[in-house]
């Protein structure tokens, strides 16, 4: 029943946050935020201890965080920026 303990989710969120710093590309940040939301929900008493419910909340919170981060930070273009004007051109 480790999944029903709030601090396990918080530690997992911080571990995923550290992993995000090590691995570039905003891959684990949404999962880290989702784990922190589940941990806070368990700590405050908003969530029960059933594993399917916790996984559903984790998945939805992670997806919402990922979509929010994608909207906030923007979508990277797959092209390289082409400069057609130099700063020294007048």
N, C-alpha and C positions, 0 to 999 in steps of 0.2 A: 504494500500500500504506500510505496514511496511517492506515487503520483499524486496522492491526496495531501501531501505536506507542502505548505506554501513556499517555504524557503528553498525547496528543491527546484521549483520552477524559477525562482529568482536567481539562483546560482546558475541554472541552465541558461537563462537569459543573458547573464553577464558573460558566461563562457562563450555563447554564440556571438556576443558583442566583441569579445577579444578575438575570436576567430575571424570576424569581419575585418578587423584591423589588419590581421595577418594576410588574409586572402582578399585581393582587390576585386571590386566590381559590384558592390551592394547586393550580395547574394544572401548573406545570413542576417542582415539587419532587420528585415521584416520578421524573420523567425524569432530573433532576440526580443523584439518589441511584443510579439505575440506571447512569448513565454513570460515576459514581465507582466503583461496584462492578466494572464491566468494566475500568476503568483499573487498579484495584488488582489484579484477577485477572491482567491482562496483565503488570503490573510484577513480581508475585511469581512468575509463570510457571505459574499454574494453567490458563490459557486459551491455546489455540493462536491462530494468526493468520488462520484462515479466516473470511471475512466472514459466511457464514450462521450459524456457531456464535456469533460475537460478537453478531450481531443478535438471535439467540434468547436468549442470556443477558441482553442489554440489555432485551429485552421482558419476560422473566420477572422480572428484578430490579426493573424499573420498576413492573410490576404488583404485585409483592409489597410494594414500598415504598409505593405508593399505597394499597393495602389496609391496610397497617400504620398509615400516617398517618391514614387515615380512621377506623380503630378507635381510635387514640390521641387524636386531636383531636375526634372525634365528628362526627356528622352534623348539619349545621345544619338547624334546622326552617325550613319555608318561611313560618311565621307570625311576626308581630311579637309580642313579649312583652306581654301585657296584665296590668297591675298592678291587682289588685282590693283591695289593702290598702295604706294609706299608712303610712310610718314614724312619723308623728305620731299615728296612731290608737291609742288605748289601750282 
